[in-house]
Amino acid sequence: MMAMQQIETPQTGSPKNVQPLLRITGLTTEFRLEGGRRLQAVQDVDLDIGAGEILGLVGESGSGKSVFAQSILRLVQPPGQVVAGAIAFEGRSVMDMSARELSRWRGRDVGMIFQQPQSCLNPVRRIGWQVAEPLLLQEKLSRKAAWAGAVDLLRAVGIPAPEEKVLAYPHQLSGGQAQRVMIAIALALKPKLLIADEPTTALDVTIQAQILELLRESCRMLGTSLLLVTHDLGVVARLADRVAVMYAGRIVEEGPVETMLTAPAHPYTQGLIGAAPQLGQARGVRLKDIPGTIPDLSRLGAGCAFAPRCDARAGQNLESCTLSQPLPVSIRPRHRALCFAAKASSAVSPCEISP
Amino acid sequence: MSVILLDEPLVPTPPRWRRFVARLLRNPSVVVGGTILILLILLALFAPWVAPYDPFKVNPVQRLKPPSWLHLMGTDEVGRDLFSRLIFGSRYFLLICIVTASISASIGTLLGLIAGAGSVVTESIIMRLIDVMLAFPYILMVLVIVAILGPSLWTGMISIGIAGIPGYARLVRSAVLTVKREDYVVSARALGASEADILFRTILPNVLSPLIVYLAFSMPLAALVTSSLSFIGLGTQPPAPEWGAMLVNSRTYLFSAWWAVTGPGMALFISIFGLNILGNGLRDVLDPRSAA
């Protein structure tokens, strides 16, 4: 991680020789609705993930962050479809992979875990076999070796008495244990990237911290990059190196976690951080909220999707917000925002390909 | 990885299969049907030791004798011991159940899996084919296939097996359509399972319980139709002691020797009844809504 930063920091000149682990450019995912309408759940998203990096993707419900995560793995099912964009993993184009290459790539190079761990495990099979399966199918280990591997993996993710627990069925596990098992399965083949789609949302608070800690430690140890999709800014602050904020299918701001949380440039990010309660805050002080709700993605106008709810637009009376889509603005190195108002606050130069 | 934090303790539950067996034994239909099935299997396995006579041994002196201590269920028109023939008949009954069910269940399940999980094109091709098969009356389709293959026990079983395919295909397809939207299917795909892995390792085990129930219902029907085929002379050929064939041989003596018809009739009735109520019981026990 540190090495990556040092390579990437002085990239003002030519960022092209540095290849991130995953580079997403112009990704657009569309759903066809009844009556021929189209809904773009993900719109023209550019995002890089470096090797060993933990990237937090934040957004409220319906912002398209889960669809985006699934689009990366080409998991979007009809009526959804990735209609534009490129995904390059270590320089290989994911969009051009055949079904066979794709299933080899998933599991071996990338893993994914989901929000509801208990419903993500096959209810009729013992968890031992479910953990052993990637070892059996992809590593071609013998049944005995795969089974032993499953016990080791379960021990590594902190399942007590793994020799007995391999025989359990998913309904016999608690939510926290099920998520540990999912992490064991996803990391069984030491992938280079793990996508975690709200991994702790369904768990109770004490377990959440344990699972996050496990995710961070496992990824650090294996050198795995982590794309952590969440709506919880606290989770991001604890874990992430870099943060991307998603609103109405677009990444509206992206930057290192320290500057993003202390000096956010986009009015939406400012609103999110203002809305989060803080320890030591005086009692009785109302949390700030963002007026309105996320817009209907199938009825977006030409302008910025956040414009109707935006304080900055109202305050500065910017006309362009409702007329055209803002271009990415570089706030400081590695920090960019998609906003007309952000332009005013900082140095103005359209962002290059790399953050 | 060094973070070992203990989760909340696991609530101890008795092993799943023990609770399942206990639920099975609490269901009277399962107990009665299961007992009949087990008796049938035992009779079929140990027929030569249980049967007092050779089922093919003709004894003209003893023809059409009513039930007595010598011949528990009497004898038929050529003096064969009916009791022994009924016992050996259980082998045919079970053979018919197993062969027809394996043909229709294996092919039907495969077609249903492919139709349910495949593309729209493969689904429409398979399901239209199934619709064509269903457009024929069941018995008519069986007769057509027997007419093509020629009458014998095996062609009868094959034709009934084929005629049973559509039911399995439709059942499995509908089950797959619900299961394939489940989180664990998406999750398996995200973790690198190929479409074949998903079909056979993830989806198939989850559609087994409706399949088992349907199996228990369709087996007795298949056995009944096979016996009907024998009855109209298109199935088992004499002198094989198949119950349907025995019925047809003895029906001319219905008024003079009632026992020659009653024996095989009762054997068929009891066996089919047993399998049917077993199916009923299994449906109740396996239905997730009834699970305690």
Boltz contact constraints between the chains, C-beta under 6 A:
constraints:
  - contact:
      token1: [A, 73]
      token2: [B, 190]
      max_distance: 6.0
  - contact:
      token1: [A, 75]
      token2: [B, 190]
      max_distance: 6.0
  - contact:
      token1: [A, 103]
      token2: [B, 192]
      max_distance: 6.0
  - contact:
      token1: [A, 103]
      token2: [B, 194]
      max_distance: 6.0
  - contact:
      token1: [A, 106]
      token2: [B, 192]
      max_distance: 6.0
  - contact:
      token1: [A, 107]
      token2: [B, 191]
      max_distance: 6.0
  - contact:
      token1: [A, 107]
      token2: [B, 192]
      max_distance: 6.0
  - contact:
      token1: [A, 112]
      token2: [B, 190]
      max_distance: 6.0
  - contact:
      token1: [A, 114]
      token2: [B, 187]
      max_distance: 6.0
  - contact:
      token1: [A, 116]
      token2: [B, 183]
      max_distance: 6.0
  - contact:
      token1: [A, 119]
      token2: [B, 183]
      max_distance: 6.0
  - contact:
      token1: [A, 120]
      token2: [B, 183]
      max_distance: 6.0
  - contact:
      token1: [A, 120]
      token2: [B, 184]
      max_distance: 6.0
  - contact:
      token1: [A, 120]
      token2: [B, 187]
      max_distance: 6.0
  - contact:
      token1: [A, 121]
      token2: [B, 184]
      max_distance: 6.0
  - contact:
      token1: [A, 122]
      token2: [B, 184]
      max_distance: 6.0
  - contact:
      token1: [A, 122]
      token2: [B, 202]
      max_distance: 6.0
  - contact:
      token1: [A, 124]
      token2: [B, 205]
      max_distance: 6.0
  - contact:
      token1: [A, 124]
      token2: [B, 206]
      max_distance: 6.0
  - contact:
      token1: [A, 156]
      token2: [B, 1]
      max_distance: 6.0
  - contact:
      token1: [A, 158]
      token2: [B, 4]
      max_distance: 6.0
  - contact:
      token1: [A, 158]
      token2: [B, 5]
      max_distance: 6.0
  - contact:
      token1: [A, 160]
      token2: [B, 6]
      max_distance: 6.0
  - contact:
      token1: [A, 174]
      token2: [B, 7]
      max_distance: 6.0
  - contact:
      token1: [A, 174]
      token2: [B, 8]
      max_distance: 6.0
  - contact:
      token1: [A, 176]
      token2: [B, 7]
      max_distance: 6.0
  - contact:
      token1: [A, 177]
      token2: [B, 7]
      max_distance: 6.0
  - contact:
      token1: [A, 185]
      token2: [B, 191]
      max_distance: 6.0
  - contact:
      token1: [A, 210]
      token2: [B, 5]
      max_distance: 6.0
  - contact:
      token1: [A, 213]
      token2: [B, 3]
      max_distance: 6.0
  - contact:
      token1: [A, 214]
      token2: [B, 3]
      max_distance: 6.0
  - contact:
      token1: [A, 217]
      token2: [B, 1]
      max_distance: 6.0
  - contact:
      token1: [A, 217]
      token2: [B, 3]
      max_distance: 6.0
  - contact:
      token1: [A, 218]
      token2: [B, 1]
      max_distance: 6.0
  - contact:
      token1: [A, 221]
      token2: [B, 1]
      max_distance: 6.0
